[in-house]
Amino acid sequence: MITAANIYERIAEAIKRSGIKQAEIARRLGIKPQQISCYVHGKKLPALDTLANLCKILDIDANYILCQDINDK
């Protein structure tokens, strides 16, 4: 079962692996850096459009963030 905690963890992990600073990600998304911090620290989930753009910036598949294995059917 997918939980918000799983999603927060995946977001934090993906940002860390990307090597892109949270402030730079926020700038590219057009949001405040505090929003990125909220996503990383489990205080708020990103809106779907923000999540989609975040995945583009981090060059990852949204299925990873949403804890979905595309092979699980």
CHARMM-style PDB file with segment names, atoms N, HN, CA, C and O in Angstrom:
ATOM      1  N   MET     1       0.839  -1.183   0.000  1.00  0.00      PROA
ATOM      2  CA  MET     1       0.000   0.000   0.000  1.00  0.00      PROA
ATOM      3  C   MET     1       0.884   1.247   0.000  1.00  0.00      PROA
ATOM      4  O   MET     1       1.860   1.335   0.746  1.00  0.00      PROA
ATOM      5  N   ILE     2       0.528   2.186  -0.835  1.00  0.00      PROA
ATOM      6  HN  ILE     2      -0.264   2.114  -1.441  1.00  0.00      PROA
ATOM      7  CA  ILE     2       1.270   3.438  -0.932  1.00  0.00      PROA
ATOM      8  C   ILE     2       0.830   4.355   0.206  1.00  0.00      PROA
ATOM      9  O   ILE     2      -0.363   4.508   0.471  1.00  0.00      PROA
ATOM     10  N   THR     3       1.795   4.954   0.865  1.00  0.00      PROA
ATOM     11  HN  THR     3       2.764   4.830   0.650  1.00  0.00      PROA
ATOM     12  CA  THR     3       1.489   5.936   1.898  1.00  0.00      PROA
ATOM     13  C   THR     3       2.166   7.253   1.544  1.00  0.00      PROA
ATOM     14  O   THR     3       3.100   7.292   0.742  1.00  0.00      PROA
ATOM     15  N   ALA     4       1.687   8.320   2.148  1.00  0.00      PROA
ATOM     16  HN  ALA     4       0.929   8.288   2.799  1.00  0.00      PROA
ATOM     17  CA  ALA     4       2.303   9.629   1.932  1.00  0.00      PROA
ATOM     18  C   ALA     4       3.767   9.585   2.369  1.00  0.00      PROA
ATOM     19  O   ALA     4       4.620  10.211   1.741  1.00  0.00      PROA
ATOM     20  N   ALA     5       4.057   8.855   3.429  1.00  0.00      PROA
ATOM     21  HN  ALA     5       3.364   8.346   3.939  1.00  0.00      PROA
ATOM     22  CA  ALA     5       5.440   8.749   3.906  1.00  0.00      PROA
ATOM     23  C   ALA     5       6.343   8.133   2.841  1.00  0.00      PROA
ATOM     24  O   ALA     5       7.489   8.552   2.684  1.00  0.00      PROA
ATOM     25  N   ASN     6       5.834   7.140   2.106  1.00  0.00      PROA
ATOM     26  HN  ASN     6       4.903   6.799   2.233  1.00  0.00      PROA
ATOM     27  CA  ASN     6       6.612   6.539   1.017  1.00  0.00      PROA
ATOM     28  C   ASN     6       6.921   7.575  -0.060  1.00  0.00      PROA
ATOM     29  O   ASN     6       8.033   7.631  -0.584  1.00  0.00      PROA
ATOM     30  N   ILE     7       5.934   8.384  -0.378  1.00  0.00      PROA
ATOM     31  HN  ILE     7       5.031   8.339   0.047  1.00  0.00      PROA
ATOM     32  CA  ILE     7       6.110   9.397  -1.416  1.00  0.00      PROA
ATOM     33  C   ILE     7       7.113  10.457  -0.967  1.00  0.00      PROA
ATOM     34  O   ILE     7       7.991  10.844  -1.738  1.00  0.00      PROA
ATOM     35  N   TYR     8       6.989  10.926   0.270  1.00  0.00      PROA
ATOM     36  HN  TYR     8       6.276  10.611   0.896  1.00  0.00      PROA
ATOM     37  CA  TYR     8       7.947  11.907   0.788  1.00  0.00      PROA
ATOM     38  C   TYR     8       9.363  11.348   0.719  1.00  0.00      PROA
ATOM     39  O   TYR     8      10.297  12.034   0.305  1.00  0.00      PROA
ATOM     40  N   GLU     9       9.503  10.096   1.130  1.00  0.00      PROA
ATOM     41  HN  GLU     9       8.744   9.539   1.466  1.00  0.00      PROA
ATOM     42  CA  GLU     9      10.819   9.444   1.137  1.00  0.00      PROA
ATOM     43  C   GLU     9      11.396   9.368  -0.274  1.00  0.00      PROA
ATOM     44  O   GLU     9      12.579   9.640  -0.482  1.00  0.00      PROA
ATOM     45  N   ARG    10      10.567   9.001  -1.233  1.00  0.00      PROA
ATOM     46  HN  ARG    10       9.606   8.780  -1.065  1.00  0.00      PROA
ATOM     47  CA  ARG    10      11.035   8.891  -2.621  1.00  0.00      PROA
ATOM     48  C   ARG    10      11.421  10.260  -3.185  1.00  0.00      PROA
ATOM     49  O   ARG    10      12.408  10.381  -3.910  1.00  0.00      PROA
ATOM     50  N   ILE    11      10.644  11.281  -2.850  1.00  0.00      PROA
ATOM     51  HN  ILE    11       9.842  11.182  -2.261  1.00  0.00      PROA
ATOM     52  CA  ILE    11      10.981  12.626  -3.318  1.00  0.00      PROA
ATOM     53  C   ILE    11      12.333  13.049  -2.755  1.00  0.00      PROA
ATOM     54  O   ILE    11      13.201  13.522  -3.489  1.00  0.00      PROA
ATOM     55  N   ALA    12      12.504  12.877  -1.448  1.00  0.00      PROA
ATOM     56  HN  ALA    12      11.800  12.493  -0.851  1.00  0.00      PROA
ATOM     57  CA  ALA    12      13.767  13.258  -0.804  1.00  0.00      PROA
ATOM     58  C   ALA    12      14.941  12.499  -1.411  1.00  0.00      PROA
ATOM     59  O   ALA    12      15.991  13.082  -1.678  1.00  0.00      PROA
ATOM     60  N   GLU    13      14.762  11.215  -1.623  1.00  0.00      PROA
ATOM     61  HN  GLU    13      13.908  10.741  -1.406  1.00  0.00      PROA
ATOM     62  CA  GLU    13      15.814  10.378  -2.197  1.00  0.00      PROA
ATOM     63  C   GLU    13      16.169  10.826  -3.617  1.00  0.00      PROA
ATOM     64  O   GLU    13      17.345  10.915  -3.970  1.00  0.00      PROA
ATOM     65  N   ALA    14      15.163  11.102  -4.413  1.00  0.00      PROA
ATOM     66  HN  ALA    14      14.207  11.029  -4.126  1.00  0.00      PROA
ATOM     67  CA  ALA    14      15.384  11.517  -5.805  1.00  0.00      PROA
ATOM     68  C   ALA    14      16.102  12.866  -5.867  1.00  0.00      PROA
ATOM     69  O   ALA    14      16.991  13.056  -6.697  1.00  0.00      PROA
ATOM     70  N   ILE    15      15.727  13.792  -5.006  1.00  0.00      PROA
ATOM     71  HN  ILE    15      15.004  13.638  -4.332  1.00  0.00      PROA
ATOM     72  CA  ILE    15      16.389  15.096  -4.974  1.00  0.00      PROA
ATOM     73  C   ILE    15      17.844  14.929  -4.563  1.00  0.00      PROA
ATOM     74  O   ILE    15      18.738  15.523  -5.166  1.00  0.00      PROA
ATOM     75  N   LYS    16      18.075  14.132  -3.553  1.00  0.00      PROA
ATOM     76  HN  LYS    16      17.349  13.650  -3.064  1.00  0.00      PROA
ATOM     77  CA  LYS    16      19.446  13.919  -3.080  1.00  0.00      PROA
ATOM     78  C   LYS    16      20.310  13.300  -4.181  1.00  0.00      PROA
ATOM     79  O   LYS    16      21.431  13.748  -4.420  1.00  0.00      PROA
ATOM     80  N   ARG    17      19.789  12.273  -4.848  1.00  0.00      PROA
ATOM     81  HN  ARG    17      18.878  11.909  -4.654  1.00  0.00      PROA
ATOM     82  CA  ARG    17      20.550  11.605  -5.910  1.00  0.00      PROA
ATOM     83  C   ARG    17      20.808  12.511  -7.104  1.00  0.00      PROA
ATOM     84  O   ARG    17      21.806  12.347  -7.806  1.00  0.00      PROA
ATOM     85  N   SER    18      19.910  13.471  -7.339  1.00  0.00      PROA
ATOM     86  HN  SER    18      19.099  13.604  -6.768  1.00  0.00      PROA
ATOM     87  CA  SER    18      20.065  14.352  -8.499  1.00  0.00      PROA
ATOM     88  C   SER    18      21.248  15.291  -8.365  1.00  0.00      PROA
ATOM     89  O   SER    18      21.851  15.694  -9.359  1.00  0.00      PROA
ATOM     90  N   GLY    19      21.574  15.637  -7.127  1.00  0.00      PROA
ATOM     91  HN  GLY    19      21.084  15.309  -6.319  1.00  0.00      PROA
ATOM     92  CA  GLY    19      22.651  16.592  -6.903  1.00  0.00      PROA
ATOM     93  C   GLY    19      22.235  18.039  -7.144  1.00  0.00      PROA
ATOM     94  O   GLY    19      23.060  18.948  -7.058  1.00  0.00      PROA
ATOM     95  N   ILE    20      20.962  18.251  -7.444  1.00  0.00      PROA
ATOM     96  HN  ILE    20      20.291  17.513  -7.514  1.00  0.00      PROA
ATOM     97  CA  ILE    20      20.457  19.610  -7.678  1.00  0.00      PROA
ATOM     98  C   ILE    20      19.986  20.180  -6.346  1.00  0.00      PROA
ATOM     99  O   ILE    20      19.248  19.528  -5.607  1.00  0.00      PROA
ATOM    100  N   LYS    21      20.415  21.386  -6.051  1.00  0.00      PROA
ATOM    101  HN  LYS    21      21.015  21.915  -6.651  1.00  0.00      PROA
ATOM    102  CA  LYS    21      20.021  22.016  -4.790  1.00  0.00      PROA
ATOM    103  C   LYS    21      18.515  22.300  -4.781  1.00  0.00      PROA
ATOM    104  O   LYS    21      17.912  22.593  -5.814  1.00  0.00      PROA
ATOM    105  N   GLN    22      17.935  22.206  -3.597  1.00  0.00      PROA
ATOM    106  HN  GLN    22      18.425  21.968  -2.759  1.00  0.00      PROA
ATOM    107  CA  GLN    22      16.497  22.449  -3.458  1.00  0.00      PROA
ATOM    108  C   GLN    22      16.114  23.830  -3.957  1.00  0.00      PROA
ATOM    109  O   GLN    22      15.051  23.994  -4.556  1.00  0.00      PROA
ATOM    110  N   ALA    23      16.958  24.825  -3.722  1.00  0.00      PROA
ATOM    111  HN  ALA    23      17.821  24.691  -3.236  1.00  0.00      PROA
ATOM    112  CA  ALA    23      16.664  26.186  -4.180  1.00  0.00      PROA
ATOM    113  C   ALA    23      16.593  26.245  -5.703  1.00  0.00      PROA
ATOM    114  O   ALA    23      15.758  26.961  -6.255  1.00  0.00      PROA
ATOM    115  N   GLU    24      17.451  25.507  -6.381  1.00  0.00      PROA
ATOM    116  HN  GLU    24      18.130  24.925  -5.933  1.00  0.00      PROA
ATOM    117  CA  GLU    24      17.444  25.479  -7.846  1.00  0.00      PROA
ATOM    118  C   GLU    24      16.197  24.768  -8.362  1.00  0.00      PROA
ATOM    119  O   GLU    24      15.592  25.198  -9.344  1.00  0.00      PROA
ATOM    120  N   ILE    25      15.820  23.694  -7.707  1.00  0.00      PROA
ATOM    121  HN  ILE    25      16.311  23.344  -6.910  1.00  0.00      PROA
ATOM    122  CA  ILE    25      14.597  22.977  -8.102  1.00  0.00      PROA
ATOM    123  C   ILE    25      13.396  23.907  -7.938  1.00  0.00      PROA
ATOM    124  O   ILE    25      12.539  23.987  -8.819  1.00  0.00      PROA
ATOM    125  N   ALA    26      13.340  24.601  -6.818  1.00  0.00      PROA
ATOM    126  HN  ALA    26      14.035  24.536  -6.103  1.00  0.00      PROA
ATOM    127  CA  ALA    26      12.238  25.528  -6.567  1.00  0.00      PROA
ATOM    128  C   ALA    26      12.194  26.610  -7.640  1.00  0.00      PROA
ATOM    129  O   ALA    26      11.121  26.948  -8.139  1.00  0.00      PROA
ATOM    130  N   ARG    27      13.354  27.151  -7.993  1.00  0.00      PROA
ATOM    131  HN  ARG    27      14.225  26.876  -7.587  1.00  0.00      PROA
ATOM    132  CA  ARG    27      13.409  28.190  -9.022  1.00  0.00      PROA
ATOM    133  C   ARG    27      12.851  27.668 -10.345  1.00  0.00      PROA
ATOM    134  O   ARG    27      12.064  28.347 -11.005  1.00  0.00      PROA
ATOM    135  N   ARG    28      13.263  26.459 -10.725  1.00  0.00      PROA
ATOM    136  HN  ARG    28      13.902  25.907 -10.189  1.00  0.00      PROA
ATOM    137  CA  ARG    28      12.786  25.869 -11.982  1.00  0.00      PROA
ATOM    138  C   ARG    28      11.289  25.590 -11.960  1.00  0.00      PROA
ATOM    139  O   ARG    28      10.615  25.666 -12.988  1.00  0.00      PROA
ATOM    140  N   LEU    29      10.782  25.267 -10.781  1.00  0.00      PROA
ATOM    141  HN  LEU    29      11.330  25.205  -9.947  1.00  0.00      PROA
ATOM    142  CA  LEU    29       9.349  24.985 -10.653  1.00  0.00      PROA
ATOM    143  C   LEU    29       8.514  26.249 -10.477  1.00  0.00      PROA
ATOM    144  O   LEU    29       7.292  26.220 -10.619  1.00  0.00      PROA
ATOM    145  N   GLY    30       9.186  27.360 -10.166  1.00  0.00      PROA
ATOM    146  HN  GLY    30      10.179  27.383 -10.050  1.00  0.00      PROA
ATOM    147  CA  GLY    30       8.466  28.607  -9.933  1.00  0.00      PROA
ATOM    148  C   GLY    30       7.755  28.634  -8.591  1.00  0.00      PROA
ATOM    149  O   GLY    30       6.702  29.254  -8.444  1.00  0.00      PROA
ATOM    150  N   ILE    31       8.347  27.948  -7.606  1.00  0.00      PROA
ATOM    151  HN  ILE    31       9.202  27.444  -7.726  1.00  0.00      PROA
ATOM    152  CA  ILE    31       7.768  27.923  -6.258  1.00  0.00      PROA
ATOM    153  C   ILE    31       8.829  28.352  -5.253  1.00  0.00      PROA
ATOM    154  O   ILE    31      10.003  28.482  -5.601  1.00  0.00      PROA
ATOM    155  N   LYS    32       8.424  28.566  -4.032  1.00  0.00      PROA
ATOM    156  HN  LYS    32       7.471  28.461  -3.750  1.00  0.00      PROA
ATOM    157  CA  LYS    32       9.357  28.960  -2.981  1.00  0.00      PROA
ATOM    158  C   LYS    32      10.166  27.743  -2.522  1.00  0.00      PROA
ATOM    159  O   LYS    32       9.653  26.624  -2.505  1.00  0.00      PROA
ATOM    160  N   PRO    33      11.428  27.965  -2.152  1.00  0.00      PROA
ATOM    161  CA  PRO    33      12.250  26.854  -1.649  1.00  0.00      PROA
ATOM    162  C   PRO    33      11.629  26.140  -0.447  1.00  0.00      PROA
ATOM    163  O   PRO    33      11.858  24.948  -0.241  1.00  0.00      PROA
ATOM    164  N   GLN    34      10.853  26.866   0.337  1.00  0.00      PROA
ATOM    165  HN  GLN    34      10.667  27.834   0.170  1.00  0.00      PROA
ATOM    166  CA  GLN    34      10.205  26.259   1.503  1.00  0.00      PROA
ATOM    167  C   GLN    34       9.247  25.146   1.090  1.00  0.00      PROA
ATOM    168  O   GLN    34       9.044  24.189   1.837  1.00  0.00      PROA
ATOM    169  N   GLN    35       8.656  25.272  -0.101  1.00  0.00      PROA
ATOM    170  HN  GLN    35       8.821  26.049  -0.708  1.00  0.00      PROA
ATOM    171  CA  GLN    35       7.750  24.227  -0.590  1.00  0.00      PROA
ATOM    172  C   GLN    35       8.518  22.924  -0.806  1.00  0.00      PROA
ATOM    173  O   GLN    35       8.046  21.849  -0.437  1.00  0.00      PROA
ATOM    174  N   ILE    36       9.693  23.028  -1.401  1.00  0.00      PROA
ATOM    175  HN  ILE    36      10.076  23.902  -1.701  1.00  0.00      PROA
ATOM    176  CA  ILE    36      10.515  21.833  -1.626  1.00  0.00      PROA
ATOM    177  C   ILE    36      10.850  21.197  -0.287  1.00  0.00      PROA
ATOM    178  O   ILE    36      10.790  19.977  -0.137  1.00  0.00      PROA
ATOM    179  N   SER    37      11.203  22.029   0.681  1.00  0.00      PROA
ATOM    180  HN  SER    37      11.252  23.021   0.559  1.00  0.00      PROA
ATOM    181  CA  SER    37      11.511  21.522   2.023  1.00  0.00      PROA
ATOM    182  C   SER    37      10.309  20.785   2.617  1.00  0.00      PROA
ATOM    183  O   SER    37      10.470  19.757   3.275  1.00  0.00      PROA
ATOM    184  N   CYS    38       9.119  21.309   2.385  1.00  0.00      PROA
ATOM    185  HN  CYS    38       8.988  22.144   1.851  1.00  0.00      PROA
ATOM    186  CA  CYS    38       7.901  20.643   2.884  1.00  0.00      PROA
ATOM    187  C   CYS    38       7.732  19.270   2.236  1.00  0.00      PROA
ATOM    188  O   CYS    38       7.332  18.316   2.903  1.00  0.00      PROA
ATOM    189  N   TYR    39       8.033  19.164   0.946  1.00  0.00      PROA
ATOM    190  HN  TYR    39       8.358  19.939   0.404  1.00  0.00      PROA
ATOM    191  CA  TYR    39       7.913  17.880   0.252  1.00  0.00      PROA
ATOM    192  C   TYR    39       8.921  16.879   0.813  1.00  0.00      PROA
ATOM    193  O   TYR    39       8.602  15.706   1.005  1.00  0.00      PROA
ATOM    194  N   VAL    40      10.127  17.351   1.071  1.00  0.00      PROA
ATOM    195  HN  VAL    40      10.386  18.305   0.914  1.00  0.00      PROA
ATOM    196  CA  VAL    40      11.207  16.483   1.542  1.00  0.00      PROA
ATOM    197  C   VAL    40      10.974  16.032   2.984  1.00  0.00      PROA
ATOM    198  O   VAL    40      11.285  14.896   3.343  1.00  0.00      PROA
ATOM    199  N   HSD    41      10.429  16.919   3.798  1.00  0.00      PROA
ATOM    200  HN  HSD    41      10.177  17.842   3.506  1.00  0.00      PROA
ATOM    201  CA  HSD    41      10.264  16.624   5.222  1.00  0.00      PROA
ATOM    202  C   HSD    41       8.879  16.116   5.594  1.00  0.00      PROA
ATOM    203  O   HSD    41       8.544  16.022   6.775  1.00  0.00      PROA
ATOM    204  N   GLY    42       8.080  15.792   4.597  1.00  0.00      PROA
ATOM    205  HN  GLY    42       8.352  15.868   3.638  1.00  0.00      PROA
ATOM    206  CA  GLY    42       6.801  15.146   4.860  1.00  0.00      PROA
ATOM    207  C   GLY    42       5.718  16.039   5.405  1.00  0.00      PROA
ATOM    208  O   GLY    42       4.839  15.579   6.134  1.00  0.00      PROA
ATOM    209  N   LYS    43       5.767  17.304   5.064  1.00  0.00      PROA
ATOM    210  HN  LYS    43       6.481  17.678   4.472  1.00  0.00      PROA
ATOM    211  CA  LYS    43       4.740  18.221   5.565  1.00  0.00      PROA
ATOM    212  C   LYS    43       3.638  18.480   4.549  1.00  0.00      PROA
ATOM    213  O   LYS    43       2.525  18.858   4.915  1.00  0.00      PROA
ATOM    214  N   LYS    44       3.946  18.277   3.271  1.00  0.00      PROA
ATOM    215  HN  LYS    44       4.850  17.970   2.973  1.00  0.00      PROA
ATOM    216  CA  LYS    44       2.961  18.564   2.241  1.00  0.00      PROA
ATOM    217  C   LYS    44       3.328  17.795   0.974  1.00  0.00      PROA
ATOM    218  O   LYS    44       4.503  17.685   0.625  1.00  0.00      PROA
ATOM    219  N   LEU    45       2.324  17.270   0.295  1.00  0.00      PROA
ATOM    220  HN  LEU    45       1.369  17.360   0.578  1.00  0.00      PROA
ATOM    221  CA  LEU    45       2.552  16.613  -0.989  1.00  0.00      PROA
ATOM    222  C   LEU    45       2.436  17.651  -2.105  1.00  0.00      PROA
ATOM    223  O   LEU    45       1.624  18.571  -2.011  1.00  0.00      PROA
ATOM    224  N   PRO    46       3.242  17.509  -3.160  1.00  0.00      PROA
ATOM    225  CA  PRO    46       3.120  18.443  -4.276  1.00  0.00      PROA
ATOM    226  C   PRO    46       1.831  18.204  -5.058  1.00  0.00      PROA
ATOM    227  O   PRO    46       1.308  17.091  -5.098  1.00  0.00      PROA
ATOM    228  N   ALA    47       1.335  19.264  -5.675  1.00  0.00      PROA
ATOM    229  HN  ALA    47       1.760  20.169  -5.643  1.00  0.00      PROA
ATOM    230  CA  ALA    47       0.201  19.132  -6.591  1.00  0.00      PROA
ATOM    231  C   ALA    47       0.644  18.259  -7.760  1.00  0.00      PROA
ATOM    232  O   ALA    47       1.841  18.137  -8.023  1.00  0.00      PROA
ATOM    233  N   LEU    48      -0.301  17.657  -8.456  1.00  0.00      PROA
ATOM    234  HN  LEU    48      -1.273  17.756  -8.243  1.00  0.00      PROA
ATOM    235  CA  LEU    48       0.051  16.736  -9.547  1.00  0.00      PROA
ATOM    236  C   LEU    48       0.874  17.408 -10.636  1.00  0.00      PROA
ATOM    237  O   LEU    48       1.821  16.809 -11.146  1.00  0.00      PROA
ATOM    238  N   ASP    49       0.531  18.642 -11.002  1.00  0.00      PROA
ATOM    239  HN  ASP    49      -0.238  19.129 -10.587  1.00  0.00      PROA
ATOM    240  CA  ASP    49       1.318  19.320 -12.034  1.00  0.00      PROA
ATOM    241  C   ASP    49       2.727  19.622 -11.545  1.00  0.00      PROA
ATOM    242  O   ASP    49       3.684  19.543 -12.316  1.00  0.00      PROA
ATOM    243  N   THR    50       2.857  19.965 -10.280  1.00  0.00      PROA
ATOM    244  HN  THR    50       2.079  20.029  -9.655  1.00  0.00      PROA
ATOM    245  CA  THR    50       4.181  20.203  -9.701  1.00  0.00      PROA
ATOM    246  C   THR    50       4.971  18.906  -9.646  1.00  0.00      PROA
ATOM    247  O   THR    50       6.168  18.893  -9.934  1.00  0.00      PROA
ATOM    248  N   LEU    51       4.314  17.823  -9.280  1.00  0.00      PROA
ATOM    249  HN  LEU    51       3.342  17.834  -9.046  1.00  0.00      PROA
ATOM    250  CA  LEU    51       4.980  16.526  -9.242  1.00  0.00      PROA
ATOM    251  C   LEU    51       5.475  16.128 -10.632  1.00  0.00      PROA
ATOM    252  O   LEU    51       6.595  15.638 -10.780  1.00  0.00      PROA
ATOM    253  N   ALA    52       4.648  16.338 -11.636  1.00  0.00      PROA
ATOM    254  HN  ALA    52       3.738  16.736 -11.516  1.00  0.00      PROA
ATOM    255  CA  ALA    52       5.048  16.004 -13.006  1.00  0.00      PROA
ATOM    256  C   ALA    52       6.273  16.812 -13.426  1.00  0.00      PROA
ATOM    257  O   ALA    52       7.205  16.265 -14.015  1.00  0.00      PROA
ATOM    258  N   ASN    53       6.276  18.101 -13.127  1.00  0.00      PROA
ATOM    259  HN  ASN    53       5.519  18.546 -12.648  1.00  0.00      PROA
ATOM    260  CA  ASN    53       7.419  18.942 -13.478  1.00  0.00      PROA
ATOM    261  C   ASN    53       8.650  18.592 -12.654  1.00  0.00      PROA
ATOM    262  O   ASN    53       9.772  18.638 -13.160  1.00  0.00      PROA
ATOM    263  N   LEU    54       8.449  18.245 -11.394  1.00  0.00      PROA
ATOM    264  HN  LEU    54       7.538  18.207 -10.983  1.00  0.00      PROA
ATOM    265  CA  LEU    54       9.563  17.813 -10.548  1.00  0.00      PROA
ATOM    266  C   LEU    54      10.218  16.569 -11.134  1.00  0.00      PROA
ATOM    267  O   LEU    54      11.444  16.466 -11.169  1.00  0.00      PROA
ATOM    268  N   CYS    55       9.415  15.641 -11.586  1.00  0.00      PROA
ATOM    269  HN  CYS    55       8.419  15.725 -11.558  1.00  0.00      PROA
ATOM    270  CA  CYS    55       9.950  14.420 -12.191  1.00  0.00      PROA
ATOM    271  C   CYS    55      10.760  14.736 -13.451  1.00  0.00      PROA
ATOM    272  O   CYS    55      11.789  14.108 -13.702  1.00  0.00      PROA
ATOM    273  N   LYS    56      10.299  15.702 -14.237  1.00  0.00      PROA
ATOM    274  HN  LYS    56       9.464  16.212 -14.033  1.00  0.00      PROA
ATOM    275  CA  LYS    56      11.048  16.113 -15.428  1.00  0.00      PROA
ATOM    276  C   LYS    56      12.397  16.693 -15.034  1.00  0.00      PROA
ATOM    277  O   LYS    56      13.422  16.350 -15.624  1.00  0.00      PROA
ATOM    278  N   ILE    57      12.399  17.572 -14.037  1.00  0.00      PROA
ATOM    279  HN  ILE    57      11.567  17.851 -13.557  1.00  0.00      PROA
ATOM    280  CA  ILE    57      13.637  18.209 -13.581  1.00  0.00      PROA
ATOM    281  C   ILE    57      14.616  17.162 -13.062  1.00  0.00      PROA
ATOM    282  O   ILE    57      15.815  17.233 -13.332  1.00  0.00      PROA
ATOM    283  N   LEU    58      14.097  16.191 -12.315  1.00  0.00      PROA
ATOM    284  HN  LEU    58      13.123  16.134 -12.095  1.00  0.00      PROA
ATOM    285  CA  LEU    58      14.959  15.161 -11.713  1.00  0.00      PROA
ATOM    286  C   LEU    58      15.245  14.010 -12.671  1.00  0.00      PROA
ATOM    287  O   LEU    58      16.021  13.109 -12.354  1.00  0.00      PROA
ATOM    288  N   ASP    59      14.618  14.044 -13.840  1.00  0.00      PROA
ATOM    289  HN  ASP    59      13.987  14.776 -14.098  1.00  0.00      PROA
ATOM    290  CA  ASP    59      14.783  13.011 -14.861  1.00  0.00      PROA
ATOM    291  C   ASP    59      14.440  11.621 -14.313  1.00  0.00      PROA
ATOM    292  O   ASP    59      15.202  10.663 -14.448  1.00  0.00      PROA
ATOM    293  N   ILE    60      13.260  11.557 -13.692  1.00  0.00      PROA
ATOM    294  HN  ILE    60      12.641  12.335 -13.582  1.00  0.00      PROA
ATOM    295  CA  ILE    60      12.769  10.284 -13.159  1.00  0.00      PROA
ATOM    296  C   ILE    60      11.331  10.068 -13.605  1.00  0.00      PROA
ATOM    297  O   ILE    60      10.640  11.008 -13.998  1.00  0.00      PROA
ATOM    298  N   ASP    61      10.901   8.839 -13.539  1.00  0.00      PROA
ATOM    299  HN  ASP    61      11.462   8.076 -13.219  1.00  0.00      PROA
ATOM    300  CA  ASP    61       9.531   8.473 -13.887  1.00  0.00      PROA
ATOM    301  C   ASP    61       8.639   8.704 -12.666  1.00  0.00      PROA
ATOM    302  O   ASP    61       9.010   8.353 -11.546  1.00  0.00      PROA
ATOM    303  N   ALA    62       7.473   9.291 -12.884  1.00  0.00      PROA
ATOM    304  HN  ALA    62       7.172   9.577 -13.793  1.00  0.00      PROA
ATOM    305  CA  ALA    62       6.539   9.539 -11.785  1.00  0.00      PROA
ATOM    306  C   ALA    62       6.143   8.244 -11.085  1.00  0.00      PROA
ATOM    307  O   ALA    62       5.812   8.262  -9.899  1.00  0.00      PROA
ATOM    308  N   ASN    63       6.172   7.131 -11.794  1.00  0.00      PROA
ATOM    309  HN  ASN    63       6.441   7.117 -12.758  1.00  0.00      PROA
ATOM    310  CA  ASN    63       5.855   5.848 -11.170  1.00  0.00      PROA
ATOM    311  C   ASN    63       6.796   5.545 -10.010  1.00  0.00      PROA
ATOM    312  O   ASN    63       6.394   4.925  -9.025  1.00  0.00      PROA
ATOM    313  N   TYR    64       8.037   5.976 -10.126  1.00  0.00      PROA
ATOM    314  HN  TYR    64       8.363   6.479 -10.926  1.00  0.00      PROA
ATOM    315  CA  TYR    64       8.991   5.772  -9.035  1.00  0.00      PROA
ATOM    316  C   TYR    64       8.542   6.545  -7.798  1.00  0.00      PROA
ATOM    317  O   TYR    64       8.493   5.989  -6.701  1.00  0.00      PROA
ATOM    318  N   ILE    65       8.214   7.824  -7.973  1.00  0.00      PROA
ATOM    319  HN  ILE    65       8.254   8.276  -8.864  1.00  0.00      PROA
ATOM    320  CA  ILE    65       7.783   8.647  -6.844  1.00  0.00      PROA
ATOM    321  C   ILE    65       6.510   8.092  -6.222  1.00  0.00      PROA
ATOM    322  O   ILE    65       6.345   8.105  -5.002  1.00  0.00      PROA
ATOM    323  N   LEU    66       5.620   7.607  -7.066  1.00  0.00      PROA
ATOM    324  HN  LEU    66       5.754   7.596  -8.057  1.00  0.00      PROA
ATOM    325  CA  LEU    66       4.346   7.083  -6.583  1.00  0.00      PROA
ATOM    326  C   LEU    66       4.439   5.629  -6.126  1.00  0.00      PROA
ATOM    327  O   LEU    66       3.428   4.977  -5.863  1.00  0.00      PROA
ATOM    328  N   CYS    67       5.677   5.137  -6.040  1.00  0.00      PROA
ATOM    329  HN  CYS    67       6.498   5.667  -6.254  1.00  0.00      PROA
ATOM    330  CA  CYS    67       5.939   3.795  -5.519  1.00  0.00      PROA
ATOM    331  C   CYS    67       5.257   2.712  -6.344  1.00  0.00      PROA
ATOM    332  O   CYS    67       4.828   1.686  -5.816  1.00  0.00      PROA
ATOM    333  N   GLN    68       5.165   2.955  -7.631  1.00  0.00      PROA
ATOM    334  HN  GLN    68       5.513   3.788  -8.060  1.00  0.00      PROA
ATOM    335  CA  GLN    68       4.539   1.997  -8.533  1.00  0.00      PROA
ATOM    336  C   GLN    68       5.617   1.293  -9.341  1.00  0.00      PROA
ATOM    337  O   GLN    68       6.467   1.941  -9.951  1.00  0.00      PROA
ATOM    338  N   ASP    69       5.582   0.004  -9.346  1.00  0.00      PROA
ATOM    339  HN  ASP    69       4.892  -0.523  -8.850  1.00  0.00      PROA
ATOM    340  CA  ASP    69       6.465  -0.777 -10.205  1.00  0.00      PROA
ATOM    341  C   ASP    69       5.647  -1.118 -11.435  1.00  0.00      PROA
ATOM    342  O   ASP    69       4.640  -1.820 -11.338  1.00  0.00      PROA
ATOM    343  N   ILE    70       6.071  -0.627 -12.590  1.00  0.00      PROA
ATOM    344  HN  ILE    70       6.889  -0.057 -12.669  1.00  0.00      PROA
ATOM    345  CA  ILE    70       5.278  -0.846 -13.800  1.00  0.00      PROA
ATOM    346  C   ILE    70       5.200  -2.320 -14.174  1.00  0.00      PROA
ATOM    347  O   ILE    70       4.394  -2.705 -15.020  1.00  0.00      PROA
ATOM    348  N   ASN    71       6.034  -3.146 -13.547  1.00  0.00      PROA
ATOM    349  HN  ASN    71       6.689  -2.833 -12.859  1.00  0.00      PROA
ATOM    350  CA  ASN    71       5.975  -4.581 -13.799  1.00  0.00      PROA
ATOM    351  C   ASN    71       4.924  -5.272 -12.932  1.00  0.00      PROA
ATOM    352  O   ASN    71       4.590  -6.433 -13.169  1.00  0.00      PROA
ATOM    353  N   ASP    72       4.400  -4.558 -11.922  1.00  0.00      PROA
ATOM    354  HN  ASP    72       4.672  -3.615 -11.730  1.00  0.00      PROA
ATOM    355  CA  ASP    72       3.353  -5.123 -11.056  1.00  0.00      PROA
ATOM    356  C   ASP    72       2.002  -4.932 -11.719  1.00  0.00      PROA
ATOM    357  O   ASP    72       1.495  -3.812 -11.783  1.00  0.00      PROA
ATOM    358  N   LYS    73       1.435  -5.977 -12.196  1.00  0.00      PROA
ATOM    359  HN  LYS    73       1.847  -6.886 -12.144  1.00  0.00      PROA
ATOM    360  CA  LYS    73       0.116  -5.896 -12.831  1.00  0.00      PROA
ATOM    361  C   LYS    73      -0.735  -7.036 -12.352  1.00  0.00      PROA
ATOM    362  OT1 LYS    73      -1.889  -7.159 -12.763  1.00  0.00      PROA
TER     363      LYS     73
END
